[in-house]
Amino acid sequence: MRALQDGLPVLDQIAAEHAGAVDVVKVNIDENPQVAAEYGITSIPAIYLFKDGALKSSVVGARPKRYLEKEFAQYLHQPSAENHG
């Protein structure tokens, strides 16, 4: 479990810095094996990004914050009000 715990502070930072644009939800796959089976998770951490219920991107393995922000950049910024017209 140590590798998983090492990756979590990065997700907490991203959640705090991009509040309103993203929700970070953590799932313990030992307690929820059906989730691991559904998404084919064989390594942790596994980070899945969903938008409107659809899987848009994923990253497997511990990565630095900068990497995750670049990988998920288009989803981390809340759209401006003028785009909701």
C-alpha positions as CSV (number, residue, x, y, z in Angstrom):
1,M,0.0,0.0,0.0
2,R,3.0,2.4,0.4
3,A,3.2,3.2,-3.3
4,L,-0.5,4.1,-3.4
5,Q,-0.2,6.4,-0.4
6,D,2.8,8.2,-1.9
7,G,0.8,9.2,-4.9
8,L,-2.3,10.6,-3.0
9,P,-0.9,14.0,-1.8
10,V,-0.5,15.0,-5.4
11,L,-4.2,14.3,-6.1
12,D,-5.2,16.2,-3.0
13,Q,-3.2,19.2,-4.2
14,I,-4.7,19.1,-7.7
15,A,-8.2,18.8,-6.1
16,A,-7.6,21.8,-3.9
17,E,-6.0,23.9,-6.6
18,H,-8.7,23.1,-9.2
19,A,-11.8,23.0,-7.0
20,G,-14.9,23.7,-9.0
21,A,-13.3,22.2,-12.1
22,V,-12.7,18.7,-10.9
23,D,-13.7,16.3,-8.2
24,V,-11.1,13.8,-7.0
25,V,-12.6,10.5,-5.8
26,K,-10.4,7.8,-4.3
27,V,-11.5,4.2,-4.4
28,N,-9.8,1.5,-2.4
29,I,-9.7,-1.4,-4.9
30,D,-9.1,-4.0,-2.1
31,E,-12.5,-2.9,-0.6
32,N,-14.1,-2.5,-4.1
33,P,-12.7,-5.3,-6.3
34,Q,-15.6,-4.9,-8.7
35,V,-14.3,-1.4,-9.7
36,A,-10.9,-2.9,-10.4
37,A,-12.4,-5.6,-12.5
38,E,-14.7,-3.2,-14.4
39,Y,-11.8,-0.9,-15.4
40,G,-9.1,-3.5,-15.7
41,I,-7.0,-2.1,-12.9
42,T,-3.9,-4.3,-12.3
43,S,-1.5,-1.6,-10.9
44,I,-1.9,1.2,-8.5
45,P,-2.2,4.0,-8.4
46,A,-4.5,4.1,-11.4
47,I,-5.9,7.6,-12.2
48,Y,-9.0,7.8,-14.4
49,L,-10.5,11.0,-15.6
50,F,-14.2,11.1,-16.4
51,K,-16.3,13.9,-17.9
52,D,-20.0,13.6,-18.0
53,G,-19.8,9.9,-17.0
54,A,-17.4,9.0,-19.9
55,L,-13.8,7.9,-19.4
56,K,-11.6,10.5,-21.1
57,S,-8.1,9.8,-19.9
58,S,-6.1,7.6,-17.6
59,V,-2.6,7.4,-16.0
60,V,-1.2,4.3,-14.3
61,G,1.6,4.6,-11.8
62,A,2.8,7.4,-9.5
63,R,3.5,10.6,-11.4
64,P,4.6,14.0,-10.4
65,K,2.0,16.8,-10.1
66,R,3.4,18.6,-13.2
67,Y,2.9,15.5,-15.3
68,L,-0.7,15.0,-14.2
69,E,-1.6,18.6,-14.7
70,K,-0.2,18.5,-18.2
71,E,-1.9,15.2,-19.0
72,F,-5.3,16.4,-17.7
73,A,-4.9,20.1,-18.6
74,Q,-8.0,20.4,-20.8
75,Y,-10.2,19.2,-17.9
76,L,-8.6,21.1,-15.0
77,H,-9.8,24.5,-15.9
78,Q,-13.4,25.4,-15.4
79,P,-15.0,26.8,-18.5
80,S,-15.8,30.5,-18.5
81,A,-19.4,31.6,-18.1
82,E,-19.6,32.9,-21.6
83,N,-19.0,29.4,-23.0
84,H,-22.3,28.2,-21.3
85,G,-24.5,30.4,-23.5
